[in-house]
């Protein structure tokens, strides 16, 4: 069995275990809800069936406790709001392979936002580097951001660590994050060699 088959098998097993865990935990939540609902009904029926009772409402009936998943949902929504409110201010500088600043680079910032538990969204913002190769994005908020650089005659690798904003980044115009682009030099000359027999 090759490595690819092993990886696919492990991924399928992981997904099956994840689905089983989700079904087990959701069943536990549903059973605790039905237990809470039946106990609340029992309390109400016991109060109303007593002879000579004036039918007072129990304290638990006037203020039902929210189900467990409502609390988790509220926490997740609060987390999404907090993530979307993060400041993503950024200062950057673009240099070439020799360390020289590159002016006129088109910068695209893809700002991500969490729309719901199952949906994400965002927007794209654009700017260009100045004559010193510097650029900035200020006043933007979202859950994360990635950068794409483009200029004719240059190449940029998205695999650079600087292609997205690091979590511990502190915006500082005097200390911008550096992006490196490679100036394309054209075709390289062929190496000529003679073989003497």
C-alpha positions as CSV (number, residue, x, y, z in Angstrom):
1,X,0.0,0.0,0.0
2,X,1.5,3.3,-1.0
3,X,1.6,6.5,1.2
4,X,-1.3,8.1,-0.6
5,X,-3.6,5.2,0.1
6,X,-2.6,5.3,3.8
7,X,-3.3,9.0,4.0
8,X,-6.7,8.7,2.4
9,X,-7.6,5.8,4.7
10,X,-6.5,7.8,7.8
11,X,-8.5,10.8,6.6
12,X,-11.6,8.7,6.1
13,X,-11.2,7.1,9.6
14,X,-10.8,10.6,11.1
15,X,-13.9,11.9,9.5
16,X,-15.9,8.8,10.6
17,X,-14.8,9.3,14.2
18,X,-15.6,13.0,14.0
19,X,-19.2,12.3,12.8
20,X,-19.7,9.6,15.4
21,X,-18.5,12.0,18.2
22,X,-20.8,14.8,16.9
23,X,-23.8,12.4,16.8
24,X,-23.0,11.2,20.3
25,X,-22.7,14.7,21.8
26,X,-25.8,16.0,20.1
27,X,-27.8,13.0,21.4
28,X,-26.6,13.8,24.9
29,X,-27.8,17.4,24.5
30,X,-31.2,16.3,23.1
31,X,-31.7,13.8,26.0
32,X,-30.9,16.4,28.6
33,X,-33.3,18.9,27.0
34,X,-36.1,16.3,27.0
35,X,-35.3,15.5,30.7
36,X,-35.5,19.2,31.6
37,X,-38.8,19.6,29.7
38,X,-40.4,16.5,31.3
39,X,-39.3,17.6,34.8
40,X,-40.7,21.1,34.3
41,X,-44.1,19.6,33.1
42,X,-44.1,17.3,36.2
43,X,-43.5,20.2,38.5
44,X,-46.3,22.2,37.0
45,X,-48.8,19.2,37.1
46,X,-47.9,18.4,40.7
47,X,-48.7,22.0,41.7
48,X,-52.0,22.2,39.9
49,X,-53.3,18.8,41.1
50,X,-53.0,19.4,44.8
51,X,-56.3,19.8,46.5
52,X,-56.9,23.3,47.9
53,X,-53.8,24.7,46.1
54,X,-54.0,28.2,44.7
55,X,-51.9,27.1,41.7
56,X,-48.8,29.1,42.4
57,X,-46.2,29.0,39.6
58,X,-42.8,27.4,40.7
59,X,-39.7,29.6,40.3
60,X,-38.3,27.3,37.6
61,X,-41.4,27.6,35.4
62,X,-41.3,31.4,35.3
63,X,-37.6,31.5,34.4
64,X,-36.7,28.5,32.2
65,X,-33.0,27.7,32.0
66,X,-31.7,28.0,28.5
67,X,-30.6,24.8,26.8
68,X,-26.9,24.0,26.7
69,X,-26.5,24.6,23.0
70,X,-28.0,28.1,23.2
71,X,-25.2,29.1,25.6
72,X,-22.6,27.5,23.2
73,X,-24.2,29.3,20.2
74,X,-24.1,32.6,22.0
75,X,-20.4,32.1,22.8
76,X,-19.7,31.2,19.1
77,X,-21.5,34.2,17.9
78,X,-19.6,36.4,20.4
79,X,-16.3,34.8,19.1
80,X,-17.3,35.6,15.5
81,X,-18.1,39.2,16.3
82,X,-14.8,39.6,18.1
83,X,-12.8,38.0,15.2
84,X,-14.5,40.3,12.7
85,X,-13.7,43.3,14.8
86,X,-9.9,42.7,14.9
87,X,-7.8,45.6,13.6
88,X,-5.8,44.5,10.6
89,X,-3.7,47.7,10.1
90,X,-0.6,46.8,8.2
91,X,2.6,48.5,6.9
92,X,4.7,46.7,4.3
93,X,7.7,47.2,2.0
94,X,8.5,45.4,-1.2
95,X,12.1,44.7,-2.2
96,X,13.7,42.7,-5.0
97,X,16.3,39.9,-4.7
98,X,19.1,42.5,-4.4
99,X,17.4,44.4,-1.5
100,X,16.3,47.4,-3.7
101,X,12.8,48.8,-3.2
102,X,10.3,48.1,-5.9
103,X,7.9,50.9,-6.8
104,X,4.5,50.5,-8.5
105,X,3.7,47.0,-7.2
106,X,0.0,46.3,-7.1
107,X,-1.0,45.0,-3.7
108,X,-4.3,43.1,-3.2
109,X,-5.3,42.5,0.4
110,X,-8.0,39.8,0.8
111,X,-9.7,40.5,4.1
112,X,-11.6,37.5,5.5
113,X,-14.7,37.7,7.7
114,X,-16.8,35.1,9.4
115,X,-20.4,35.5,8.2
116,X,-21.9,32.5,10.1
117,X,-20.9,29.1,11.4
118,X,-21.0,27.7,7.9
119,X,-20.1,30.7,5.7
120,X,-17.3,33.1,5.3
121,X,-16.9,36.2,3.3
122,X,-14.8,39.3,3.0
123,X,-13.6,41.9,0.6
124,X,-10.5,42.8,-1.5
125,X,-8.7,46.0,-1.0
126,X,-6.1,47.5,-3.4
127,X,-3.1,49.8,-3.2
128,X,0.3,50.4,-4.8
129,X,3.8,50.7,-3.5
130,X,5.4,54.2,-3.5
131,X,8.9,55.1,-4.8
132,X,10.4,53.6,-1.6
133,X,8.6,50.3,-2.1
134,X,6.3,51.0,0.9
135,X,2.5,50.6,1.3
136,X,0.0,50.5,4.0
137,X,-3.6,49.3,4.8
138,X,-5.2,51.3,7.6
139,X,-8.6,51.1,9.2
140,X,-9.5,47.6,8.0
141,X,-11.1,45.0,10.3
142,X,-11.7,41.3,9.8
143,X,-10.7,37.8,11.0
144,X,-7.6,37.6,8.8
145,X,-5.9,39.0,5.8
146,X,-3.6,37.7,3.0
147,X,-1.6,39.7,0.4
148,X,-1.0,39.2,-3.3
149,X,1.7,41.2,-5.0
150,X,2.0,41.7,-8.8
151,X,4.1,43.7,-11.2
152,X,5.1,43.0,-14.7
153,X,8.7,41.7,-14.9
154,X,8.6,40.4,-11.3
155,X,7.7,37.2,-9.6
156,X,6.2,36.8,-6.1
157,X,5.9,33.5,-4.2
158,X,2.7,33.2,-2.1
159,X,4.6,30.6,0.1
160,X,6.6,33.3,1.8
161,X,5.8,33.7,5.5
162,X,5.0,37.4,4.8
163,X,2.1,36.6,2.4
164,X,-0.3,36.8,5.3
165,X,-0.5,39.0,8.4
166,X,1.2,37.2,11.3
167,X,-1.0,36.9,14.5
168,X,1.7,38.7,16.6
169,X,2.2,41.5,14.1
170,X,2.4,45.0,15.6
171,X,1.8,47.8,13.1
172,X,4.7,50.2,12.9
173,X,5.3,52.5,10.0
174,X,9.0,52.6,10.9
175,X,9.3,48.8,10.9
176,X,7.3,47.5,7.9
177,X,7.0,43.8,7.1
178,X,9.3,43.1,4.1
179,X,8.0,41.2,1.0
180,X,10.6,40.0,-1.5
181,X,9.9,39.8,-5.3
182,X,12.3,38.4,-7.8
183,X,13.1,40.5,-10.9
184,X,12.9,38.4,-14.0
185,X,16.1,38.7,-15.9
186,X,15.0,37.0,-19.1
187,X,16.4,33.8,-20.5
188,X,19.7,32.6,-19.1
189,X,22.5,32.0,-21.5
190,X,23.3,28.4,-22.4
191,X,26.5,26.9,-21.1
192,X,28.7,26.0,-24.0
193,X,31.1,23.1,-23.7
194,X,33.0,21.0,-26.2
195,X,33.7,17.4,-25.7
196,X,36.9,16.2,-27.2
197,X,37.2,12.5,-28.0
